[in-house]
Amino acid sequence: MDLPSVSALHPDADQRYMVEAIKQAQSAFEADEVPIGAVIVHKDKIIARAHNQRETLSDPTAHAEIIALTQAAAYLGDWRLNGCTIYVTLEPCPMCAGALVLARIDRLVYGPADPKAGACQTLYNIVQDPRLNHSIEVVSGCLAEPCRLLLQDFFAKKRSNKNNNTDYVPEL
């Protein structure tokens, strides 16, 4: 019988793993990507680390969660990610929430809610919809403030660069 993971027993472990997700979000920030990071933990070991790469890869599906799911599946040699927890620096969108359900992730721990696209409690609750074949335990608000600040800094920088660019031509 498998015992519950340390992260399920100790909230401090959730914070420790969220710090690792924040490091991934910082890497995204440095790459001029929306700073969202994700890590996946299995048996108290990080088996996947990812950050948004939509701009870098010119791929609308290159969200941190999707890339991390692919890495975790490769690591485990199975698309079923039973026994895994994903830590994400922002509430997942509908695409990512659906992928988490399909991957059979056990737990989702995220930072701040996403009022524009959150699909795990805010706008929708895909990950706990009883009509689906899998339900995910959700922990929200883990280190929400540093996650939020990183996103706010990124978009403030984007707005500042846009306003200071004399070559900027607005889209018509």
Contact map, one row per residue, 1 for C-alpha under 8 A:
1110000000000000000000000000000000000000000000000000000000000000000000000000000000000000000000000000000000000000000000000000000000000000000000000000000000000000000000000000
1111000000000000000000000000000000000000000000000000000000000000000000000000000000000000000000000000000000000000000000000000000000000000000000000000000000000000000000000000
1111100000000000000000000000000000000000000000000000000000000000000000000000000000000000000000000000000000000000000000000000000000000000000000000000000000000000000000000000
0111110110000000000000000000000000000000000000000000000000000000000000000000000000000000000000000000000000000000000000000000000000000000000000000000000000000000000000000000
0011111110000000000000000000000000000000011100000000000000000000000000000000000000000000000000000000000000000000000000000000000000000000000000000000000000000000000000000000
0001111111001000000000000000000000000000000100000000000000000000000000000000000000000000000000000000000000000000000000000000000000000000000000000000000000000000000000000000
0000111111111100000000000000000000000000000100000000000000000000000000000000000000000000000000000000000000000000000000000000000000000000000000000000000000000000000000000000
0001111111100100000000000000000000000000000000000000000000000000000000000000000000000000000000000000000000000000000000000000000000000000000000000000000000000000000000000000
0001111111100000000000000000000000000000000000000000000000000000000000000000000000000000000000000000000000000000000000000000000000000000000000000000000000000000000000000000
0000011111111100000000000000000000000000000000000000000000000000000000000000000000000000000000000000000000000000000000000000000000000000000000000000000000000000000000000000
0000001111111110000000000000000000000000000000000000000000000000000000000000000000000000000000000000000000000000000000000000000000000000000000000000000000000000000000000000
0000001001111111000000000000000000000000000000000000000000000000000000000000000000000000000000000000000000000000000000000000000000000000000000000000000000000000000000000000
0000011001111111100000000000000000000000000000000000000000000000000000000000000000000000000000000000000000000000000000000000000000000000000000000000000000000000000000000000
0000001101111111110000000000000000000000000000000000000000000000000000000000000000000010000000000000000000001000000000000000000000000000000001000000000000000000000000000000
0000000000111111111000000000000000000000000000000000000000000000000000000000000000000000000000000000000000000000000000000000000000000000000001100000000000000000000000000000
0000000000011111111100000000000000000000000000000000000000000000000000000000000000000000000000000000000000000000000000000000000000000000000000000000000000000000000000000000
0000000000001111111110000000000000000010000000000000000000000000000000000000000000000010000000000000000000000000000000000000000000000000000000000000000000000000000000000000
0000000000000111111111000000000000000010000000000000000000000000000000000000000000000011100000000000000000001100000000000000000000000000000001100000000000000000000000000000
0000000000000011111111100000000000000000000000000000000000000000000000000000000000000000000000000000000000000000000000000000000000000000000000000000000000000000000000000000
0000000000000001111111110000000000000110000000000000000000000000000000000000000000000000000000000000000000000000000000000000000000000000000000000000000000000000000000000000
0000000000000000111111111000000000011110000000001100000000000000000000000000000000000011100000000000000000000000000000000000000000000000000000000000000000000000000000000000
0000000000000000011111111100000000011100000000000000000000000000000000000000000000000000100000000000000000000000000000000000000000000000000000000010000000000000000000000000
0000000000000000001111111110000000001000000000000000000000000000000000000000000000000000000000000000000000000000000000000000000000000000000000000000000000000000000000000000
0000000000000000000111111111000000111100000000001110000000000000000000000000000000000000000000000000000000000000000000000000000000000000000000000000000000000000000000000000
0000000000000000000011111111100001111100000000000011000000000000000000000000000000000000100000000000000000000000000000000000000000000000000000000000010000000000000000000000
0000000000000000000001111111110000111000000000000000000000000000000000000000000000000000000000000000000000000000000000000000000000000000000000000000010000000000000000000000
0000000000000000000000111111111000100000000000000010000000000000000000000000000000000000000000000000000000000000000000000000000000000000000000000000000000000000000000000000
0000000000000000000000011111111111111000000000000011100000000000000000000000000000000000000000000000000000000000000000000000000000000000000000000000000000000000000000000000
0000000000000000000000001111111111100000000000000000000000000000000000000000000000000000000000000000000000000000000000000000000000000000000000000000000001000000000000000000
0000000000000000000000000111111110000000000000000000000000000000000000000000000000000000000000000000000000000000000000000000000000000000000000000000000000000000000000000000
0000000000000000000000000011111110000000000000000000000100000000000000000000000000000000000000000000000000000000000000000000000000000000000000000000000000000000000000000000
0000000000000000000000000001111111000000000000000000000000000000000000000000000000000000000000000000000000000000000000000000000000000000000000000000000000000000000000000000
0000000000000000000000000001111111100000000000000001111100000000000000000000000000000000000000000000000000000000000000000000000000000000000000000000000000000000000000000000
0000000000000000000000001001100111110000000000000001000000000000000000000000000000000000000000000000000000000000000000000000000000000000000000000000001001000000000000000000
0000000000000000000000011111100011111000000000000011000000000000000000000000000000000000000000000000000000000000000000000000000000000000000000000000011001000000000000000000
0000000000000000000011011101000001111100000000000011000000000011000000000000000000000001110000000000000000000000000000000000000000000000000000000000001000000000000000000000
0000000000000000000011111101000000111110000000001111000000000001100000000000000000000001100000000000000000000000000000000000000000000000000000000000000000000000000000000000
0000000000000000000111011000000000011111000000011110000000000001100100000000000000000111100000000000000000000000000000000000000000000000000000000000000000000000000000000000
0000000000000000110110000000000000001111100001111100000000000000000100000000000000000111000000000000000000000000000000000000000000000000000000000000000000000000000000000000
0000000000000000000000000000000000000111110001111000000000000000000110010000000000011110000000000000000000000000000000000000000000000000000000000000000000000000000000000000
0000000000000000000000000000000000000011111111110000000000000000000000000000000000011100000000000000000000000000000000000000000000000000000000000000000000000000000000000000
0000100000000000000000000000000000000001111111100000000000000000000000000000000000111000000000000000000000000000000000000000000000000000000000000000000000000000000000000000
0000100000000000000000000000000000000000111110000000000000000000000000000000000000110000000000000000000000000000000000000000000000000000000000000000000000000000000000000000
0000111000000000000000000000000000000000111111000000000000000000000000000000000000000000000000000000000000000000000000000000000000000000000000000000000000000000000000000000
0000000000000000000000000000000000000000111111100000000000000000000000000000000000000000000000000000000000000000000000000000000000000000000000000000000000000000000000000000
0000000000000000000000000000000000000011110111111000000000000000000000000000000000000000000000000000000000000000000000000000000000000000000000000000000000000000000000000000
0000000000000000000000000000000000000011110011111000000000000000000000110010000000000000000000000000000000000000000000000000000000000000000000000000000000000000000000000000
0000000000000000000000000000000000000111100001111100000000000000000110110000000000000000000000000000000000000000000000000000000000000000000000000000000000000000000000000000
0000000000000000000010010000000000001111000001111110000000000000000100100000000000000000000000000000000000000000000000000000000000000000000000000000000000000000000000000000
0000000000000000000010010000000000001110000000011111000000000001101100000000000000000000000000000000000000000000000000000000000000000000000000000000000000000000000000000000
0000000000000000000000011011000000111100000000001111100000000011101000000000000000000000000000000000000000000000000000000000000000000000000000000000000000000000000000000000
0000000000000000000000001001000011111000000000000111110000000111000000000000000000000000000000000000000000000000000000000000000000000000000000000000000000000000000000000000
0000000000000000000000000001000010000000000000000011111111100111000000000000000000000000000000000000000000000000000000000000000000000000000000000000000000000000000000000000
0000000000000000000000000000000010000000000000000001111111111110000000000000000000000000000000000000000000000000000000000000000000000000000000000000000000000000000000000000
0000000000000000000000000000000010000000000000000000111111100000000000000000000000000000000000000000000000000000000000000000000000000000000000000000000000000000000000000000
0000000000000000000000000000001010000000000000000000111111100000000000000000000000000000000000000000000000000000000000000000000000000000000000000000000000000000000000000000
0000000000000000000000000000000000000000000000000000111111100100000000000000000000000000000000000000000000000000000000000000000000000000000000000000000000000000000000000000
0000000000000000000000000000000000000000000000000000111111110000000000000000000000000000000000000000000000000000000000000000000000000000000000000000000000000000000000000000
0000000000000000000000000000000000000000000000000000111111111100000000000000000000000000000000000000000000000000000000000000000000000000000000000000000000000000000000000000
0000000000000000000000000000000000000000000000000000010001111110000000000000000000000000000000000000000000000000000000000000000000000000000000000000000000000000000000000000
0000000000000000000000000000000000000000000000000000010000111110010000000000000000000000000000000000000000000000000000000000000000000000000000000000000000000000000000000000
0000000000000000000000000000000000000000000000000001110010111111011000000000000000000000000000000000000000000000000000000000000000000000000000000000000000000000000000000000
0000000000000000000000000000000000010000000000000011110000011111111000000000000000000000000000010000000000000000000000000000000000000000000000000000000000000000000000000000
0000000000000000000000000000000000011100000000000111100000000111111100000000000000000001000000000000000000000000000000000000000000000000000000000000000000000000000000000000
0000000000000000000000000000000000001100000000000110000000000011111110000000000000000001000100010000000000000000000000000000000000000000000000000000000000000000000000000000
0000000000000000000000000000000000000000000000000000000000001111111111000000000000000000000000010010000000000000000000000000000000000000000000000000000000000000000000000000
0000000000000000000000000000000000000000000000000110000000000111111111100000000000000000000000000000000000000000000000000000000000000000000000000000000000000000000000000000
0000000000000000000000000000000000000111000000011100000000000001111111110000000000000000000000000000000000000000000000000000000000000000000000000000000000000000000000000000
0000000000000000000000000000000000000001000000010000000000000000111111111000000000000000000000000001001000000000000000000000000000000000000000000000000000000000000000000000
0000000000000000000000000000000000000000000000000000000000000000011111111100000000000000000000000000000000000000000000000000000000000000000000000000000000000000000000000000
0000000000000000000000000000000000000000000000111000000000000000001111111110000000000000000000000000000000000000000000000000000000000000000000000000000000000000000000000000
0000000000000000000000000000000000000001000000110000000000000000000111111111000010000000000000000000000000000000000000000000000000000000000000000000000000000000000000000000
0000000000000000000000000000000000000000000000000000000000000000000011111111111110000000000000000000000000000000000000000000000000000000000000000000000000000000000000000000
0000000000000000000000000000000000000000000000000000000000000000000001111111111000000000000000000000000000000000000000000000000000000000000000000000000000000000000000000000
0000000000000000000000000000000000000000000000100000000000000000000000111111100000000000000000000000000000000000000000000000000000000000000000000000000000000000000000000000
0000000000000000000000000000000000000000000000000000000000000000000000011111111010000000000000000000000000000000000000000000000000000000000000000000000000000000000000000000
0000000000000000000000000000000000000000000000000000000000000000000000001111111000000000000000000000000000000000000000000000000000000000000000000000000000000000000000000000
0000000000000000000000000000000000000000000000000000000000000000000000001101111110000000000000000000000000000000000000000000000000000000000000000000000000000000000000000000
0000000000000000000000000000000000000000000000000000000000000000000000001101111110000000000000000000001000000000000000000000000000000000000000000000000000000000000000000000
0000000000000000000000000000000000000000000000000000000000000000000000001000011111000000000000000000011110000000000000000000000000000000000000000000000000000000000000000000
0000000000000000000000000000000000000000000000000000000000000000000000011001011111110000000000000000001111000000000000000000000000000000000000000000000000000000000000000000
0000000000000000000000000000000000000000000000000000000000000000000000000000000111110000000000000000001111000000000000000000000000000000000000000000000000000000000000000000
0000000000000000000000000000000000000000011000000000000000000000000000000000000011111000000000000000000011000000000000000000000000000000000000000000000000000000000000000000
0000000000000000000000000000000000000001111000000000000000000000000000000000000011111100000000000000000011100000000000000000000000000000000000000000000000000000000000000000
0000000000000000000000000000000000000001110000000000000000000000000000000000000000111110000000000000000011111000000000000000000000000000000000000000000000000000000000000000
0000000000000000000000000000000000000111100000000000000000000000000000000000000000011111000000000000000010111000000000000000000000000000000000000000000000000000000000000000
0000000000000100110010000000000000000111000000000000000000000000000000000000000000001111100000000000000000011100000000000000000000000000000000000000000000000000000000000000
0000000000000000010010000000000000011110000000000000000000000001100000000000000000000111111100000000000000011110000000000000000000000000000000000000000000000000000000000000
0000000000000000010011001000000000011100000000000000000000000000000000000000000000000011111000000000000000000111000000000000000000000000000000010010000000000000000000000000
0000000000000000000000000000000000010000000000000000000000000000000000000000000000000001111100000000000000000111110000000000000000000000000000000011000000000000000000000000
0000000000000000000000000000000000000000000000000000000000000000000000000000000000000001111110000000000000000111110001110000000000000000000100000000000000000000000000000000
0000000000000000000000000000000000000000000000000000000000000000100000000000000000000001011111111000000000000000010011110000000000000000000000000000000000000000000000000000
0000000000000000000000000000000000000000000000000000000000000000000000000000000000000000001111111000000000000000000011110000000000000000000000000000000000000000000000000000
0000000000000000000000000000000000000000000000000000000000000000000000000000000000000000000111111100000000000000000011110001010000000000000000000000000000000000000000000000
0000000000000000000000000000000000000000000000000000000000000000000000000000000000000000000111111110000000000000000000000000000000000000000000000000000000000000000000000000
0000000000000000000000000000000000000000000000000000000000000010110000000000000000000000000111111111000000000000000000000000000000000000000000000000000000000000000000000000
0000000000000000000000000000000000000000000000000000000000000000000000000000000000000000000111111111100000000000000000110000011000000000000000000000000000000000000000000000
0000000000000000000000000000000000000000000000000000000000000000000000000000000000000000000001111111110000000000000000000000011000000000000000000000000000000000000000000000
0000000000000000000000000000000000000000000000000000000000000000010000000000000000000000000000111111111000000000000000000000000000000000000000000000000000000000000000000000
0000000000000000000000000000000000000000000000000000000000000000000010000000000000000000000000011111111110000000000000000000001000000000000000000000000000000000000000000000
0000000000000000000000000000000000000000000000000000000000000000000000000000000000000000000000001111111110000000000000000000011000000111000000000000000000000000000000000000
0000000000000000000000000000000000000000000000000000000000000000000000000000000100000000000000000111111110000000000000000000000000000100000000000000000000000000000000000000
0000000000000000000000000000000000000000000000000000000000000000000010000000001111000000000000000011111110000000000000000000000000000000000000000000000000000000000000000000
0000000000000000000000000000000000000000000000000000000000000000000000000000000111000000000000000001111111000000000000000000000000000111000000000000000000000000000000000000
0000000000000000000000000000000000000000000000000000000000000000000000000000000111111100000000000001111111110000000000000000000000000001000000000000000000000000000000000000
0000000000000000000000000000000000000000000000000000000000000000000000000000000011111000000000000000000111110000000000000000000000000011100000000000000000000000000000000000
0000000000000000000000000000000000000000000000000000000000000000000000000000000000011100000000000000000011111000000000000000000000000001111000000000000000000000000000000000
0000000000000000000000000000000000000000000000000000000000000000000000000000000000001111000000000000000011111100000000000000000000000001111000000000000000000000000000000000
0000000000000100010000000000000000000000000000000000000000000000000000000000000000001111000000000000000000111110000000000000000000000000011111000000000000000000000000000000
0000000000000000010000000000000000000000000000000000000000000000000000000000000000000011111000000000000000011111100000000000000000000000001111010000000000000000000000000000
0000000000000000000000000000000000000000000000000000000000000000000000000000000000000001111000000000000000001111100000000000000000000000000111111011000000000000000000000000
0000000000000000000000000000000000000000000000000000000000000000000000000000000000000000111000000000000000000111110000000000000000000000000111111011000000000000000000000000
0000000000000000000000000000000000000000000000000000000000000000000000000000000000000000011000000000000000000111111001001100000000000000000110000000000000000000000000000000
0000000000000000000000000000000000000000000000000000000000000000000000000000000000000000011100000000000000000001111111000100000000000000000000000000000000000000000000000000
0000000000000000000000000000000000000000000000000000000000000000000000000000000000000000000000000000000000000000111111000110000000000000000000000000000000000000000000000000
0000000000000000000000000000000000000000000000000000000000000000000000000000000000000000000000000000000000000000011111000010000000000000000000000000000000000000000000000000
0000000000000000000000000000000000000000000000000000000000000000000000000000000000000000000111000000000000000000011111100110000000000000000000000000000000000000000000000000
0000000000000000000000000000000000000000000000000000000000000000000000000000000000000000001111000000000000000000111111111111000000000000000000000000000000000000000000000000
0000000000000000000000000000000000000000000000000000000000000000000000000000000000000000001111001000000000000000000011111111111000000000000000000000000000000000000000000000
0000000000000000000000000000000000000000000000000000000000000000000000000000000000000000001111001000000000000000000001111111111100000000010000000000000000000000000000000000
0000000000000000000000000000000000000000000000000000000000000000000000000000000000000000000000000000000000000000100001111111110000000000000000000000000000000000000000000000
0000000000000000000000000000000000000000000000000000000000000000000000000000000000000000000000000000000000000000111011111111100000000000000000000000000000000000000000000000
0000000000000000000000000000000000000000000000000000000000000000000000000000000000000000000000000000000000000000001111111111100000000000000000000000000000000000000000000000
0000000000000000000000000000000000000000000000000000000000000000000000000000000000000000000001000000000000000000000001111111110000000000000000000000000000000000000000000000
0000000000000000000000000000000000000000000000000000000000000000000000000000000000000000000000000000000000000000000000111111111110000000000000000000000000000000000000000000
0000000000000000000000000000000000000000000000000000000000000000000000000000000000000000000001001100100000000000000000111001111110000000000000000000000000000000000000000000
0000000000000000000000000000000000000000000000000000000000000000000000000000000000000000000000001101100000000000000000110000111110000111000000000000000000000000000000000000
0000000000000000000000000000000000000000000000000000000000000000000000000000000000000000000000000000000000000000000000010000111111010111100000000000000000000000000000000000
0000000000000000000000000000000000000000000000000000000000000000000000000000000000000000000000000000000000000000000000000000111111110010000000000000000000000000000000000000
0000000000000000000000000000000000000000000000000000000000000000000000000000000000000000000000000000000000000000000000000000000111111110000000000000000000000000000000000000
0000000000000000000000000000000000000000000000000000000000000000000000000000000000000000000000000000000000000000000000000000000011111000000000000000000000000000000000000000
0000000000000000000000000000000000000000000000000000000000000000000000000000000000000000000000000000000000000000000000000000000111111110000000000000000000000000000000000000
0000000000000000000000000000000000000000000000000000000000000000000000000000000000000000000000000000000000000000000000000000000001111110000000000000000000000000000000000000
0000000000000000000000000000000000000000000000000000000000000000000000000000000000000000000000000000110100000000000000000000001101011111000000000000000000000000000000000000
0000000000000000000000000000000000000000000000000000000000000000000000000000000000000000000000000000100101000000000000000000001111011111100000000000000000000000000000000000
0000000000000000000000000000000000000000000000000000000000000000000000000000000000000000000000000000100111110000000000000000001100000111110000000000000000000000000000000000
0000000000000000000000000000000000000000000000000000000000000000000000000000000000000000000000000000000001110000000000000000000100000011111000000000000000000000000000000000
0000000000000000000000000000000000000000000000000000000000000000000000000000000000000000000000000000000000111000000000010000000000000001111100000000000000000000000000000000
0000000000000000000000000000000000000000000000000000000000000000000000000000000000000000000000000000000000111100000000000000000000000000111111000000000000000000000000000000
0000000000000000000000000000000000000000000000000000000000000000000000000000000000000000001000000000000000001111100000000000000000000000011111000000000000000000000000000000
0000000000000000000000000000000000000000000000000000000000000000000000000000000000000000000000000000000000001111100000000000000000000000001111110000000000000000000000000000
0000000000000110010000000000000000000000000000000000000000000000000000000000000000000000000000000000000000001111000000000000000000000000001111110000000000000000000000000000
0000000000000010010000000000000000000000000000000000000000000000000000000000000000000000000000000000000000000011000000000000000000000000000011111110000000000000000000000000
0000000000000000000000000000000000000000000000000000000000000000000000000000000000000000100000000000000000000111000000000000000000000000000011111111000000000000000000000000
0000000000000000000000000000000000000000000000000000000000000000000000000000000000000000000000000000000000000011000000000000000000000000000000111111100000000000000000000000
0000000000000000000000000000000000000000000000000000000000000000000000000000000000000000000000000000000000000000000000000000000000000000000000111111110000000000000000000000
0000000000000000000001000000000000000000000000000000000000000000000000000000000000000000110000000000000000000011000000000000000000000000000000111111111000000000000000000000
0000000000000000000000000000000000000000000000000000000000000000000000000000000000000000010000000000000000000011000000000000000000000000000000011111111100000000000000000000
0000000000000000000000000000000000000000000000000000000000000000000000000000000000000000000000000000000000000000000000000000000000000000000000001111111110000000000000000000
0000000000000000000000001100000000100000000000000000000000000000000000000000000000000000000000000000000000000000000000000000000000000000000000000111111111000000000000000000
0000000000000000000000000000000001110000000000000000000000000000000000000000000000000000000000000000000000000000000000000000000000000000000000000011111111100000000000000000
0000000000000000000000000000000000000000000000000000000000000000000000000000000000000000000000000000000000000000000000000000000000000000000000000001111111110000000000000000
0000000000000000000000000000000000000000000000000000000000000000000000000000000000000000000000000000000000000000000000000000000000000000000000000000111111111000000000000000
0000000000000000000000000000100001100000000000000000000000000000000000000000000000000000000000000000000000000000000000000000000000000000000000000000011111111100000000000000
0000000000000000000000000000000000000000000000000000000000000000000000000000000000000000000000000000000000000000000000000000000000000000000000000000001111111110000000000000
0000000000000000000000000000000000000000000000000000000000000000000000000000000000000000000000000000000000000000000000000000000000000000000000000000000111111111000000000000
0000000000000000000000000000000000000000000000000000000000000000000000000000000000000000000000000000000000000000000000000000000000000000000000000000000011111111100000000000
0000000000000000000000000000000000000000000000000000000000000000000000000000000000000000000000000000000000000000000000000000000000000000000000000000000001111111110000000000
0000000000000000000000000000000000000000000000000000000000000000000000000000000000000000000000000000000000000000000000000000000000000000000000000000000000111111111000000000
0000000000000000000000000000000000000000000000000000000000000000000000000000000000000000000000000000000000000000000000000000000000000000000000000000000000011111111100000000
0000000000000000000000000000000000000000000000000000000000000000000000000000000000000000000000000000000000000000000000000000000000000000000000000000000000001111111110000000
0000000000000000000000000000000000000000000000000000000000000000000000000000000000000000000000000000000000000000000000000000000000000000000000000000000000000111111110010000
0000000000000000000000000000000000000000000000000000000000000000000000000000000000000000000000000000000000000000000000000000000000000000000000000000000000000011111111000000
0000000000000000000000000000000000000000000000000000000000000000000000000000000000000000000000000000000000000000000000000000000000000000000000000000000000000001111111000000
0000000000000000000000000000000000000000000000000000000000000000000000000000000000000000000000000000000000000000000000000000000000000000000000000000000000000000111111110000
0000000000000000000000000000000000000000000000000000000000000000000000000000000000000000000000000000000000000000000000000000000000000000000000000000000000000000001111110000
0000000000000000000000000000000000000000000000000000000000000000000000000000000000000000000000000000000000000000000000000000000000000000000000000000000000000000000011111000
0000000000000000000000000000000000000000000000000000000000000000000000000000000000000000000000000000000000000000000000000000000000000000000000000000000000000000010011111100
0000000000000000000000000000000000000000000000000000000000000000000000000000000000000000000000000000000000000000000000000000000000000000000000000000000000000000000000111110
0000000000000000000000000000000000000000000000000000000000000000000000000000000000000000000000000000000000000000000000000000000000000000000000000000000000000000000000011111
0000000000000000000000000000000000000000000000000000000000000000000000000000000000000000000000000000000000000000000000000000000000000000000000000000000000000000000000001111
0000000000000000000000000000000000000000000000000000000000000000000000000000000000000000000000000000000000000000000000000000000000000000000000000000000000000000000000000111
